[in-house]
Amino acid sequence: MTTSLSMLLLMIGCAIVTWLPRVIPFMLVRNVKLPDVILKWLSYIPICILSALVLESLFHSEDNMVTLDWLNVLAFIPTLIVAIYTKSLFKTVIVGVLTMALIRFFI
Protein backbone atom coordinates (compact mmCIF):
# COMPACT_ATOMS: atom_id res chain seq x y z
CA MET A 1 0.00 0.00 0.00
CA THR A 2 1.42 3.35 -0.97
CA THR A 3 0.87 6.56 0.92
CA SER A 4 0.15 9.67 -1.06
CA LEU A 5 0.94 13.19 0.07
CA SER A 6 -2.74 13.99 0.51
CA MET A 7 -3.22 10.92 2.73
CA LEU A 8 -0.20 11.87 4.84
CA LEU A 9 -1.49 15.44 5.23
CA LEU A 10 -4.91 14.09 6.19
CA MET A 11 -3.39 11.91 8.92
CA ILE A 12 -1.34 14.82 10.26
CA GLY A 13 -4.43 17.05 10.24
CA CYS A 14 -6.46 14.41 12.10
CA ALA A 15 -3.68 14.06 14.69
CA ILE A 16 -3.58 17.82 15.25
CA VAL A 17 -7.38 18.10 15.54
CA THR A 18 -7.37 15.25 18.07
CA TRP A 19 -4.41 16.59 20.03
CA LEU A 20 -5.38 20.27 20.32
CA PRO A 21 -8.58 19.90 22.39
CA ARG A 22 -6.66 17.76 24.86
CA VAL A 23 -3.69 20.09 25.25
CA ILE A 24 -5.24 23.57 25.06
CA PRO A 25 -7.16 23.31 28.39
CA PHE A 26 -3.96 22.32 30.19
CA MET A 27 -2.08 25.20 28.62
CA LEU A 28 -4.81 27.66 29.65
CA VAL A 29 -4.97 26.64 33.31
CA ARG A 30 -1.29 25.80 33.78
CA ASN A 31 -0.48 29.00 35.66
CA VAL A 32 -3.93 29.61 37.14
CA LYS A 33 -4.77 28.74 40.75
CA LEU A 34 -8.15 27.01 40.61
CA PRO A 35 -10.55 27.35 43.55
CA ASP A 36 -10.78 24.38 45.91
CA VAL A 37 -14.41 23.80 44.93
CA ILE A 38 -13.43 23.25 41.29
CA LEU A 39 -10.49 21.01 42.24
CA LYS A 40 -12.78 18.90 44.41
CA TRP A 41 -15.34 18.67 41.60
CA LEU A 42 -12.64 17.68 39.10
CA SER A 43 -11.40 14.93 41.44
CA TYR A 44 -14.68 13.05 40.91
CA ILE A 45 -14.41 12.90 37.12
CA PRO A 46 -12.14 9.80 36.86
CA ILE A 47 -14.37 7.68 39.12
CA CYS A 48 -17.49 8.80 37.24
CA ILE A 49 -15.98 7.86 33.90
CA LEU A 50 -14.73 4.51 35.21
CA SER A 51 -18.13 3.74 36.76
CA ALA A 52 -19.91 4.56 33.52
CA LEU A 53 -17.59 2.28 31.55
CA VAL A 54 -17.99 -0.60 34.00
CA LEU A 55 -21.77 -0.32 34.24
CA GLU A 56 -22.08 -0.04 30.46
CA SER A 57 -20.23 -3.35 30.08
CA LEU A 58 -22.55 -5.13 32.52
CA PHE A 59 -25.67 -4.60 30.42
CA HIS A 60 -26.58 -5.81 26.95
CA SER A 61 -29.21 -4.21 24.74
CA GLU A 62 -31.03 -6.14 22.04
CA ASP A 63 -34.46 -5.61 20.48
CA ASN A 64 -35.23 -2.71 22.86
CA MET A 65 -34.64 -5.02 25.84
CA VAL A 66 -31.86 -4.44 28.36
CA THR A 67 -30.46 -7.55 30.03
CA LEU A 68 -27.46 -8.37 32.15
CA ASP A 69 -24.38 -9.71 30.43
CA TRP A 70 -23.83 -12.58 32.84
CA LEU A 71 -20.25 -13.34 31.80
CA ASN A 72 -19.25 -9.77 32.59
CA VAL A 73 -21.20 -9.85 35.86
CA LEU A 74 -19.38 -13.05 36.87
CA ALA A 75 -16.04 -11.38 36.18
CA PHE A 76 -17.13 -8.15 37.89
CA ILE A 77 -17.93 -9.71 41.27
CA PRO A 78 -14.42 -10.95 42.23
CA THR A 79 -12.90 -7.86 40.63
CA LEU A 80 -15.08 -5.60 42.78
CA ILE A 81 -14.20 -7.57 45.91
CA VAL A 82 -10.48 -7.22 45.22
CA ALA A 83 -10.90 -3.52 44.46
CA ILE A 84 -12.71 -2.88 47.74
CA TYR A 85 -10.32 -4.86 49.93
CA THR A 86 -6.97 -3.99 48.34
CA LYS A 87 -7.66 -0.55 46.87
CA SER A 88 -4.94 -1.42 44.37
CA LEU A 89 -5.60 -0.70 40.71
CA PHE A 90 -2.89 -3.16 39.63
CA LYS A 91 -4.35 -6.07 41.62
CA THR A 92 -7.87 -5.19 40.53
CA VAL A 93 -6.97 -5.16 36.84
CA ILE A 94 -5.03 -8.44 37.13
CA VAL A 95 -7.94 -10.17 38.89
CA GLY A 96 -10.43 -8.81 36.35
CA VAL A 97 -8.39 -9.92 33.35
CA LEU A 98 -7.64 -13.36 34.80
CA THR A 99 -11.26 -13.90 35.85
CA MET A 100 -12.56 -12.99 32.41
CA ALA A 101 -9.91 -15.18 30.76
CA LEU A 102 -10.91 -18.16 32.91
CA ILE A 103 -14.61 -17.59 32.26
CA ARG A 104 -14.06 -17.40 28.50
CA PHE A 105 -11.80 -20.46 28.58
CA PHE A 106 -14.32 -22.64 30.40
CA ILE A 107 -17.59 -21.28 28.98
C-alpha positions in Angstrom: 0.0 0.0 0.0 1.4 3.4 -1.0 0.9 6.6 0.9 0.2 9.7 -1.1 0.9 13.2 0.1 -2.7 14.0 0.5 -3.2 10.9 2.7 -0.2 11.9 4.8 -1.5 15.4 5.2 -4.9 14.1 6.2 -3.4 11.9 8.9 -1.3 14.8 10.3 -4.4 17.0 10.2 -6.5 14.4 12.1 -3.7 14.1 14.7 -3.6 17.8 15.3 -7.4 18.1 15.5 -7.4 15.2 18.1 -4.4 16.6 20.0 -5.4 20.3 20.3 -8.6 19.9 22.4 -6.7 17.8 24.9 -3.7 20.1 25.2 -5.2 23.6 25.1 -7.2 23.3 28.4 -4.0 22.3 30.2 -2.1 25.2 28.6 -4.8 27.7 29.6 -5.0 26.6 33.3 -1.3 25.8 33.8 -0.5 29.0 35.7 -3.9 29.6 37.1 -4.8 28.7 40.8 -8.2 27.0 40.6 -10.6 27.4 43.6 -10.8 24.4 45.9 -14.4 23.8 44.9 -13.4 23.3 41.3 -10.5 21.0 42.2 -12.8 18.9 44.4 -15.3 18.7 41.6 -12.6 17.7 39.1 -11.4 14.9 41.4 -14.7 13.0 40.9 -14.4 12.9 37.1 -12.1 9.8 36.9 -14.4 7.7 39.1 -17.5 8.8 37.2 -16.0 7.9 33.9 -14.7 4.5 35.2 -18.1 3.7 36.8 -19.9 4.6 33.5 -17.6 2.3 31.5 -18.0 -0.6 34.0 -21.8 -0.3 34.2 -22.1 0.0 30.5 -20.2 -3.3 30.1 -22.6 -5.1 32.5 -25.7 -4.6 30.4 -26.6 -5.8 27.0 -29.2 -4.2 24.7 -31.0 -6.1 22.0 -34.5 -5.6 20.5 -35.2 -2.7 22.9 -34.6 -5.0 25.8 -31.9 -4.4 28.4 -30.5 -7.5 30.0 -27.5 -8.4 32.1 -24.4 -9.7 30.4 -23.8 -12.6 32.8 -20.3 -13.3 31.8 -19.3 -9.8 32.6 -21.2 -9.8 35.9 -19.4 -13.0 36.9 -16.0 -11.4 36.2 -17.1 -8.2 37.9 -17.9 -9.7 41.3 -14.4 -11.0 42.2 -12.9 -7.9 40.6 -15.1 -5.6 42.8 -14.2 -7.6 45.9 -10.5 -7.2 45.2 -10.9 -3.5 44.5 -12.7 -2.9 47.7 -10.3 -4.9 49.9 -7.0 -4.0 48.3 -7.7 -0.5 46.9 -4.9 -1.4 44.4 -5.6 -0.7 40.7 -2.9 -3.2 39.6 -4.3 -6.1 41.6 -7.9 -5.2 40.5 -7.0 -5.2 36.8 -5.0 -8.4 37.1 -7.9 -10.2 38.9 -10.4 -8.8 36.4 -8.4 -9.9 33.3 -7.6 -13.4 34.8 -11.3 -13.9 35.8 -12.6 -13.0 32.4 -9.9 -15.2 30.8 -10.9 -18.2 32.9 -14.6 -17.6 32.3 -14.1 -17.4 28.5 -11.8 -20.5 28.6 -14.3 -22.6 30.4 -17.6 -21.3 29.0 
